């Protein structure tokens, strides 16, 4: 592209314009630098970013204004190199109204993205206080979106805001201040109570008056300490609210920050007993595609309880939605929970089983999921029966057994031919359209299976799929509290 940009004769031969060659040249250089940064090739990225400065003037000559994008990439490269001050200074210089307005389409950088990046870097470098960063950079970045909640730019702004608030919640100095203020308030409260006691027990008016003055002073200091503590708690609650809401907004806006689902879930589960957290989550959780939480199904289902608190109501809806829209990623967890063996005195486990049983009931009643749920439920029962089948004379380590010699394996084979479900051990990509109808399904088992070594002597079976693929499965008693374990 560089050669074409400088050779008019070559442009005429391939029938291309100079503006197009320059535009592709800039795009390619920006992409190459970003790829180098992602692979930690920092020196190569910085060299590319520096060399791109020479493209600005030639681009201007053909009507392209790439300087914002080029300087932004250079700032990113400097930041990765540890040059914090230089990177922040360069980003702040880019916040120029006319320059931002004159950018060329295709390589334009939104002011909201720029402000959120500045706010993040200033926060990491600890150049300004948290409230100042919010008012100066992050809130204006949200305002620049002008109500737009979709797209990569909006997703990046929400992501940066959430990460900033998350960092404030985890800041060691902030946590230390909170504990210090709690201790101060506790000590001062005990002091006030002690003064109140001695005032009541004073035998002379002079002594009582002296203690009363000390009591009044202690009350004033207690009030100041408690106000400071409450202010600190209120700030942390606001950071928590903004963090949860912006993580969800980032997940719903774009697919570029899907890893936020893990951090959001951890934060939500950690603060599940706080009404503020559940109120914040309830605002935006339904807008996030359930496929972004499907990989966390095991962790989410394990927290289900049969109660009417807001957290459990939200969690129940999310788990049911995952199972409904992505059945092969969620239903097996529900089957396991609903059929688990638990101690009768374990109230938490009993409540979890009741909750998963309610999800199972819903899946059996919904028209869109009843067929798949019944098929999975039936096949899982056959797997459990095969896992539990024992014959000390026949099932010995290393032996191969004919399928027809095992009643449980025969019944499983018949169930597979009717179920039309994919192998539980198959790696299935999450579908944005919720369409799993074209997945290859298990048709039958191979005519023989083996007995693996081990105390439980698990059975090694091979399922044949409709596309000809083979899936080797290890079926045996589980080491946990569920009926069977399938690998």
C-alpha positions as CSV (number, residue, x, y, z in Angstrom):
1,X,0.0,0.0,0.0
2,X,2.9,2.4,0.7
3,X,4.4,1.7,-2.7
4,X,1.0,2.2,-4.4
5,X,0.4,5.4,-2.5
6,X,3.6,6.9,-3.9
7,X,3.3,5.6,-7.5
8,X,0.5,7.1,-9.5
9,X,1.3,4.9,-12.5
10,X,0.8,1.8,-10.4
11,X,-2.5,3.2,-9.1
12,X,-3.7,3.6,-12.7
13,X,-2.7,0.0,-13.6
14,X,-4.7,-1.5,-10.7
15,X,-7.5,1.1,-10.9
16,X,-7.2,2.4,-7.3
17,X,-7.2,5.9,-5.8
18,X,-4.5,7.3,-3.5
19,X,-7.0,8.0,-0.8
20,X,-7.9,4.3,-0.7
21,X,-4.3,3.1,-0.5
22,X,-3.5,5.6,2.3
23,X,-6.6,4.6,4.2
24,X,-5.7,0.9,4.0
25,X,-2.1,1.6,4.9
26,X,-3.2,3.4,8.1
27,X,-5.7,0.6,9.0
28,X,-3.0,-2.1,8.5
29,X,-0.4,-0.2,10.6
30,X,-2.9,0.3,13.4
31,X,-4.0,-3.3,13.4
32,X,-0.4,-4.6,13.3
33,X,0.6,-2.4,16.3
34,X,-2.5,-3.6,18.3
35,X,-1.7,-7.3,17.4
36,X,1.9,-6.8,18.6
37,X,0.7,-5.3,21.9
38,X,-1.7,-8.2,22.4
39,X,1.2,-10.6,22.0
40,X,3.4,-8.6,24.4
41,X,5.8,-7.6,21.5
42,X,6.0,-4.1,23.0
43,X,9.1,-2.9,21.2
44,X,7.7,-3.8,17.8
45,X,4.4,-2.1,18.7
46,X,6.2,1.1,19.8
47,X,8.3,1.1,16.7
48,X,5.2,0.8,14.5
49,X,3.3,3.5,16.4
50,X,6.3,5.8,16.1
51,X,6.7,5.2,12.4
52,X,3.0,5.9,11.8
53,X,3.6,9.5,12.7
54,X,5.2,9.9,9.3
55,X,1.9,9.0,7.7
56,X,0.0,11.9,9.1
57,X,1.2,14.5,6.6
58,X,0.9,12.3,3.4
59,X,-2.7,11.4,4.6
60,X,-3.6,15.1,5.0
61,X,-2.5,15.7,1.4
62,X,-5.2,13.3,0.2
63,X,-7.9,14.4,2.6
64,X,-7.5,11.9,5.4
65,X,-7.2,12.9,9.1
66,X,-5.8,10.0,11.0
67,X,-3.8,11.8,13.7
68,X,-6.2,11.0,16.6
69,X,-6.1,7.2,15.9
70,X,-2.4,7.2,15.4
71,X,-1.6,9.2,18.5
72,X,-4.0,7.0,20.5
73,X,-2.2,3.9,19.4
74,X,1.1,5.5,20.2
75,X,-0.2,6.3,23.7
76,X,-1.3,2.7,24.1
77,X,2.2,1.5,23.1
78,X,3.8,3.9,25.6
79,X,1.4,2.8,28.4
80,X,2.3,-0.9,27.8
81,X,6.0,0.1,28.0
82,X,5.4,1.6,31.4
83,X,5.6,5.3,30.2
84,X,2.5,6.3,32.2
85,X,3.1,10.1,32.3
86,X,3.9,10.3,28.6
87,X,0.8,8.2,27.6
88,X,-1.6,10.2,29.8
89,X,-0.2,13.5,28.6
90,X,-0.6,12.4,24.9
91,X,-4.2,11.2,25.6
92,X,-5.2,14.5,27.3
93,X,-3.8,16.4,24.4
94,X,-6.0,14.5,22.0
95,X,-9.2,15.7,23.8
96,X,-9.5,18.5,21.3
97,X,-12.9,19.4,19.9
98,X,-12.0,20.5,16.3
99,X,-9.5,17.6,15.9
100,X,-12.1,15.0,17.1
101,X,-14.7,16.4,14.7
102,X,-12.5,16.4,11.7
103,X,-11.6,12.7,11.9
104,X,-12.0,10.5,8.8
105,X,-14.7,7.9,8.9
106,X,-13.5,4.4,9.4
107,X,-10.6,5.4,11.7
108,X,-12.5,7.8,13.9
109,X,-12.1,7.6,17.7
110,X,-15.1,8.6,19.8
111,X,-14.6,11.1,22.6
112,X,-16.4,8.8,25.0
113,X,-13.8,6.1,24.4
114,X,-11.0,8.6,24.7
115,X,-12.3,10.0,28.0
116,X,-12.9,6.6,29.6
117,X,-9.3,5.6,28.6
118,X,-7.9,8.8,30.2
119,X,-9.9,8.2,33.4
120,X,-8.7,4.6,33.6
121,X,-5.0,5.5,33.2
122,X,-5.2,8.5,35.6
123,X,-6.7,6.1,38.1
124,X,-4.0,3.5,37.7
125,X,-1.3,6.2,38.0
126,X,-3.1,7.7,41.0
127,X,-2.8,11.2,39.7
128,X,-6.3,12.3,40.8
129,X,-8.8,11.3,43.4
130,X,-11.6,8.9,42.6
131,X,-14.5,11.4,42.8
132,X,-12.5,13.8,40.6
133,X,-11.9,11.1,37.9
134,X,-15.6,10.2,37.8
135,X,-16.7,13.8,37.4
136,X,-13.9,14.9,35.0
137,X,-13.7,11.8,32.8
138,X,-16.1,8.9,33.3
139,X,-19.4,10.7,33.6
140,X,-18.6,13.0,30.6
141,X,-17.7,9.8,28.7
142,X,-21.1,8.3,29.4
143,X,-22.7,11.6,28.4
144,X,-20.9,11.6,25.1
145,X,-22.6,8.3,24.2
146,X,-25.9,10.4,24.0
147,X,-28.0,7.5,25.3
148,X,-26.5,4.9,23.0
149,X,-26.1,1.6,24.9
150,X,-25.1,-0.6,22.0
151,X,-21.9,-1.1,20.0
152,X,-18.2,-1.5,20.7
153,X,-17.6,2.1,21.7
154,X,-20.4,2.0,24.3
155,X,-19.2,-1.4,25.5
156,X,-15.7,0.0,26.0
157,X,-16.9,3.0,28.0
158,X,-19.1,0.8,30.3
159,X,-16.2,-1.6,30.7
160,X,-13.7,1.1,31.7
161,X,-16.2,2.6,34.2
162,X,-16.9,-0.8,35.7
163,X,-13.2,-1.7,36.0
164,X,-12.5,1.7,37.6
165,X,-15.2,1.1,40.2
166,X,-14.0,-2.4,40.8
167,X,-10.5,-1.2,41.4
168,X,-11.8,1.3,44.0
169,X,-13.6,-1.5,45.8
170,X,-10.4,-3.6,46.0
171,X,-8.1,-0.7,46.8
172,X,-6.1,-1.8,49.9
173,X,-5.9,1.8,51.2
174,X,-9.7,2.1,51.0
175,X,-10.2,-1.2,52.8
176,X,-7.7,-0.2,55.5
177,X,-9.5,3.2,56.0
178,X,-12.8,1.4,56.4
179,X,-11.5,-0.9,59.1
180,X,-9.8,2.0,60.8
181,X,-13.0,4.0,60.9
182,X,-15.0,1.0,62.1
183,X,-12.5,0.6,65.0
184,X,-12.5,4.3,65.8
185,X,-16.3,4.4,65.9
186,X,-16.5,1.2,68.1
187,X,-13.9,2.6,70.6
188,X,-15.6,6.0,70.8
189,X,-19.0,4.3,71.3
190,X,-17.6,2.3,74.1
191,X,-16.1,5.4,75.6
192,X,-19.5,7.2,75.4
193,X,-21.2,4.3,77.1
194,X,-18.6,4.3,79.8
195,X,-19.0,8.1,80.5
196,X,-22.8,7.6,80.6
197,X,-22.3,5.0,83.2
198,X,-20.0,7.0,85.4
199,X,-22.3,10.1,85.1
200,X,-25.1,8.0,86.5
201,X,-23.0,6.6,89.3
202,X,-21.4,10.0,90.3
203,X,-22.0,10.8,94.0
204,X,-21.3,14.6,93.9
205,X,-22.6,17.3,91.6
206,X,-19.1,18.5,90.9
207,X,-17.9,15.1,89.7
208,X,-21.1,14.6,87.8
209,X,-20.7,17.9,86.0
210,X,-17.1,17.1,85.1
211,X,-18.1,13.7,83.7
212,X,-21.0,15.2,81.9
213,X,-18.7,17.6,80.0
214,X,-16.4,14.7,79.1
215,X,-19.5,12.7,78.0
216,X,-20.8,15.6,75.8
217,X,-17.4,15.9,74.1
218,X,-17.2,12.2,73.5
219,X,-20.6,12.2,71.9
220,X,-19.5,15.0,69.5
221,X,-16.4,13.0,68.5
222,X,-18.5,9.9,68.1
223,X,-20.9,11.7,65.8
224,X,-18.1,13.0,63.7
225,X,-16.5,9.5,63.5
226,X,-19.8,7.9,62.6
227,X,-20.5,10.5,59.9
228,X,-17.1,9.8,58.4
229,X,-17.6,6.1,58.5
230,X,-21.0,6.4,56.9
231,X,-19.6,8.6,54.1
232,X,-17.0,6.0,53.4
233,X,-19.6,3.2,53.4
234,X,-21.8,5.3,51.1
235,X,-18.9,5.8,48.6
236,X,-18.2,2.1,48.6
237,X,-21.9,1.3,48.0
238,X,-22.0,3.7,45.1
239,X,-18.8,2.1,43.6
240,X,-20.5,-1.3,44.0
241,X,-23.7,-0.1,42.3
242,X,-21.9,1.5,39.4
243,X,-19.6,-1.5,39.1
244,X,-22.4,-4.1,38.8
245,X,-24.5,-1.9,36.5
246,X,-21.7,-1.1,34.1
247,X,-20.4,-4.6,33.9
248,X,-23.9,-5.7,32.8
249,X,-24.2,-2.7,30.4
250,X,-20.8,-3.7,28.9
251,X,-22.0,-7.3,28.4
252,X,-25.2,-6.2,26.8
253,X,-23.5,-3.6,24.5
254,X,-20.8,-5.7,22.9
255,X,-19.2,-9.1,22.6
256,X,-15.7,-7.7,23.2
257,X,-15.9,-7.8,27.0
258,X,-17.5,-11.2,27.6
259,X,-14.9,-12.0,30.2
260,X,-16.7,-9.4,32.4
261,X,-19.3,-12.1,33.1
262,X,-16.9,-13.9,35.4
263,X,-15.9,-10.8,37.5
264,X,-19.5,-9.6,37.6
265,X,-20.8,-13.0,38.8
266,X,-18.1,-13.2,41.5
267,X,-19.0,-9.7,42.7
268,X,-22.7,-10.3,42.7
269,X,-22.4,-13.6,44.6
270,X,-20.1,-11.9,47.1
271,X,-22.7,-9.2,47.8
272,X,-25.8,-11.4,47.3
273,X,-27.2,-10.5,50.7
274,X,-27.1,-6.7,50.1
275,X,-30.3,-5.2,48.7
276,X,-28.4,-2.5,46.9
277,X,-26.5,-5.1,44.8
278,X,-29.7,-7.0,43.9
279,X,-31.5,-3.8,43.0
280,X,-28.6,-2.8,40.7
281,X,-28.5,-6.2,39.0
282,X,-32.3,-6.3,38.5
283,X,-32.1,-3.2,36.3
284,X,-30.0,-4.7,33.5
285,X,-29.6,-8.5,34.0
286,X,-32.4,-9.3,31.6
287,X,-30.7,-7.3,28.8
288,X,-27.6,-9.5,28.8
289,X,-27.7,-12.6,26.5
290,X,-27.8,-15.7,28.6
291,X,-25.0,-17.3,26.6
292,X,-22.5,-15.0,28.3
293,X,-23.4,-16.6,31.7
294,X,-23.8,-20.2,30.4
295,X,-20.1,-21.1,31.0
296,X,-20.6,-20.3,34.7
297,X,-23.7,-22.5,35.0
298,X,-22.0,-24.8,37.5
299,X,-21.2,-21.9,39.9
300,X,-24.6,-20.3,39.4
301,X,-26.7,-23.5,39.9
302,X,-24.7,-24.3,43.1
303,X,-25.9,-21.1,44.7
304,X,-29.6,-21.8,44.2
305,X,-31.7,-21.9,47.3
306,X,-35.5,-22.4,47.7
307,X,-36.2,-19.0,49.2
308,X,-38.1,-15.9,48.1
309,X,-35.3,-13.3,48.6
310,X,-34.6,-11.0,45.7
311,X,-31.2,-12.6,45.0
312,X,-32.7,-16.1,44.6
313,X,-35.5,-14.9,42.4
314,X,-33.0,-13.2,40.0
315,X,-30.7,-16.2,40.1
316,X,-33.6,-18.6,39.4
317,X,-34.7,-16.7,36.4
318,X,-31.2,-16.5,35.0
319,X,-30.6,-20.3,35.5
320,X,-33.9,-21.1,33.9
321,X,-33.2,-18.8,31.0
322,X,-29.8,-20.5,30.4
323,X,-31.4,-23.9,30.4
324,X,-34.2,-22.8,28.1
325,X,-32.0,-21.0,25.5
326,X,-28.9,-23.3,25.8
327,X,-30.2,-26.6,27.0
328,X,-27.1,-28.7,26.5
329,X,-25.0,-26.2,28.6
330,X,-27.5,-26.0,31.5
331,X,-29.8,-29.0,31.8
332,X,-27.2,-31.5,33.0
333,X,-26.4,-29.3,36.0
334,X,-30.1,-29.1,36.9
335,X,-30.5,-32.9,36.5
336,X,-27.5,-33.4,38.8
337,X,-28.8,-31.0,41.4
338,X,-32.4,-32.3,41.4
339,X,-31.2,-35.9,41.7
340,X,-28.4,-35.5,44.2
341,X,-28.0,-37.6,47.3
342,X,-27.8,-35.3,50.3
343,X,-27.8,-35.6,54.1
344,X,-31.2,-35.0,55.6
345,X,-29.7,-32.6,58.2
346,X,-28.0,-30.4,55.6
347,X,-30.5,-27.6,55.3
348,X,-28.6,-25.7,52.6
349,X,-28.3,-28.8,50.4
350,X,-31.9,-29.6,50.9
351,X,-32.9,-26.1,49.9
352,X,-30.6,-26.3,46.8
353,X,-32.2,-29.6,45.8
354,X,-35.7,-28.1,46.1
355,X,-34.7,-25.1,44.0
356,X,-33.1,-27.2,41.2
357,X,-36.2,-29.5,41.3
358,X,-38.4,-26.4,40.7
359,X,-36.2,-25.5,37.7
360,X,-36.6,-29.1,36.5
361,X,-40.4,-28.8,36.8
362,X,-40.4,-25.6,34.8
363,X,-38.3,-27.3,32.1
364,X,-40.8,-30.1,31.9
365,X,-43.7,-27.7,31.6
366,X,-42.4,-25.3,28.9
367,X,-43.3,-26.2,25.4
368,X,-40.0,-25.2,23.9
369,X,-37.9,-27.3,26.3
370,X,-40.0,-30.3,27.3
371,X,-38.8,-32.6,24.5
372,X,-35.1,-32.0,25.2
373,X,-35.5,-32.1,28.9
374,X,-37.4,-35.4,28.8
375,X,-34.7,-36.9,26.5
376,X,-31.8,-35.7,28.7
377,X,-33.7,-36.9,31.8
378,X,-34.3,-40.3,30.4
379,X,-30.8,-40.8,29.0
380,X,-29.2,-39.7,32.3
381,X,-31.3,-42.3,34.2
382,X,-29.9,-44.9,31.8
383,X,-26.4,-43.7,32.4
384,X,-26.9,-43.8,36.2
385,X,-28.3,-47.4,35.9
386,X,-25.2,-48.4,33.9
387,X,-22.9,-46.8,36.4
388,X,-24.5,-48.6,39.3
389,X,-24.7,-52.0,37.6
390,X,-22.3,-54.5,39.3
391,X,-21.1,-58.0,38.6
392,X,-17.9,-58.9,40.5
393,X,-17.4,-62.0,38.4
394,X,-17.9,-60.3,35.0
395,X,-16.8,-56.6,35.5
396,X,-13.1,-57.0,36.2
397,X,-10.4,-54.4,35.3
398,X,-9.2,-54.7,31.7
399,X,-12.0,-56.9,30.4
400,X,-14.1,-56.1,27.4
401,X,-17.8,-56.9,27.7
402,X,-20.3,-57.3,24.9
403,X,-23.1,-54.7,25.0
404,X,-25.8,-57.4,24.9
405,X,-24.4,-59.0,28.1
406,X,-25.2,-55.8,30.1
407,X,-29.0,-55.1,30.6
408,X,-28.2,-51.5,31.6
409,X,-26.0,-50.9,28.6
410,X,-28.7,-52.4,26.3
411,X,-31.3,-50.1,27.7
412,X,-29.0,-47.1,27.3
413,X,-28.3,-48.0,23.7
414,X,-32.1,-48.1,23.0
415,X,-32.6,-44.8,24.8
416,X,-29.8,-43.1,22.7
417,X,-31.5,-44.3,19.4
418,X,-34.7,-42.4,20.4
419,X,-33.3,-39.4,22.2
420,X,-31.6,-37.5,19.4
421,X,-29.4,-35.5,21.8
422,X,-25.6,-34.8,21.3
423,X,-23.1,-36.5,23.5
424,X,-22.7,-34.9,27.0
425,X,-19.0,-35.0,26.5
426,X,-19.2,-33.1,23.2
427,X,-17.8,-29.5,23.1
428,X,-20.7,-27.4,21.9
429,X,-20.3,-23.8,20.9
430,X,-22.8,-21.3,22.4
431,X,-25.3,-20.2,19.7
432,X,-26.3,-16.6,19.6
433,X,-29.6,-17.7,17.9
434,X,-30.3,-20.5,20.4
435,X,-30.5,-22.9,17.5
436,X,-29.0,-26.3,18.3
437,X,-31.1,-28.4,16.0
438,X,-28.3,-29.2,13.6
439,X,-25.9,-30.7,16.2
440,X,-24.9,-34.3,15.5
441,X,-26.7,-36.6,17.9
442,X,-25.8,-39.9,19.5
443,X,-27.3,-42.9,17.6
444,X,-26.0,-46.0,19.4
445,X,-23.1,-47.5,21.4
446,X,-20.4,-49.6,20.1
447,X,-21.0,-53.3,20.5
448,X,-18.4,-53.7,23.2
449,X,-17.3,-51.7,26.3
450,X,-14.3,-52.0,28.6
451,X,-13.8,-52.0,32.3
452,X,-11.3,-49.4,33.4
453,X,-8.9,-49.9,36.4
454,X,-9.8,-48.4,39.8
455,X,-11.7,-49.1,42.9
456,X,-15.1,-48.3,41.3
457,X,-14.2,-50.1,38.1
458,X,-15.8,-47.5,35.8
459,X,-17.1,-48.6,32.4
460,X,-15.6,-47.2,29.2
461,X,-18.3,-46.9,26.5
462,X,-18.1,-45.4,23.0
463,X,-21.1,-43.5,21.6
464,X,-21.5,-43.1,17.8
465,X,-22.9,-39.9,16.5
466,X,-25.0,-39.2,13.5
467,X,-22.0,-37.5,11.7
468,X,-19.8,-40.6,12.2
469,X,-17.8,-39.2,15.1
470,X,-17.0,-41.4,18.1
471,X,-17.2,-40.2,21.7
472,X,-15.5,-42.2,24.4
473,X,-17.2,-41.9,27.7
474,X,-16.2,-43.0,31.2
475,X,-19.2,-44.0,33.3
476,X,-18.9,-44.9,37.0
477,X,-20.1,-44.1,40.5
478,X,-19.3,-40.5,41.4
479,X,-16.9,-39.4,44.1
480,X,-19.4,-36.6,44.9
481,X,-23.0,-36.9,46.1
482,X,-24.6,-37.4,42.7
483,X,-25.6,-40.7,41.1
484,X,-23.0,-40.9,38.4
485,X,-20.0,-39.3,36.8
486,X,-19.6,-39.0,33.1
487,X,-16.3,-37.8,31.5
